[in-house]
Amino acid sequence: MTSVLLATGLRKTFPHENAPIHLFEHLDLNVSAGERIAIVGASGSGKSTLLHVLAGLEPCDSGRLEWQDKDWRNSSAQERDSLRNHVLGFVYQFHHLLPEFTALDNVAMPLLIRRMSLAAAQEKAQAVLAQVGLAQRTQHLPAQLSGGERQRVALARALVGNPACVLADEPTGNLDRHTARAMFALILELAKKQKTAFLIVTHDLELAQQCDRILSLKEGRLSPYA
């Protein structure tokens, strides 16, 4: 299958007063179009940092990172920003919605960054909000929405630009059990319907087992979870 995100030999270290901390060593990952992958691992193993590196939000020390066959490290900052906007979506554990903007405007924001017209961006945002069950909540501010609704807005924002891959960092970690299950089911449904790959960091093995693959991050390497 077509690769939408490919990491080869990634290495990431953090300085320390005694010796550098090696978070990743020769880490490899290949995400295929439409694939749903869960990443699990102990607290502090580097799961969130890995997502930030894969999204180009944090640098790696060495290795190769490709988004749809384009080499991230050999691109200019402007090219990387544009490519990220078109290829990747991101969902955080905490929604990171702009509090002064409505749900509709929060979701439309990535399209406005692409210089799409306001009317077209809002029309697309309205359609994606309807897909996540929030057609009647588009004019509400984040503070007027429940935790589950805010996460669905964040999911809609990640999907509105039709990305090849969505990176989700504990997207259900801040939700109660019932809401978390509903949110995860929605992610899997939309991944299948839109043929969007999802790379999901989660501590919940029950939810992770619904994905196509489970990978464990341990001692700087990704390996099949056993």
Sequence and secondary structure as in RCSB ss.txt:
>XXXX:A:sequence
MTSVLLATGLRKTFPHENAPIHLFEHLDLNVSAGERIAIVGASGSGKSTLLHVLAGLEPCDSGRLEWQDKDWRNS
SAQERDSLRNHVLGFVYQFHHLLPEFTALDNVAMPLLIRRMSLAAAQEKAQAVLAQVGLAQRTQHLPAQLSGGER
QRVALARALVGNPACVLADEPTGNLDRHTARAMFALILELAKKQKTAFLIVTHDLELAQQCDRILSLKEGRLSPY
A
>XXXX:A:secstr
  EEEEEEEEEEEE  SSS EEEEEEEEEEEETT EEEEE  TTSSHHHHHHHHTTSS  SEEEEEETTEESTTS
 HHHHHHHHHHHEEEE SS    TTS HHHHHHHHHHHTT  HHHHHHHHHHHHHHTT TT TT  GGGS HHHH
HHHHHHHHHTT  SEEEEESTTTTS HHHHHHHHHHHHHHHHHHT EEEEE S HHHHTTSSEEEEEETTEEEE 
 
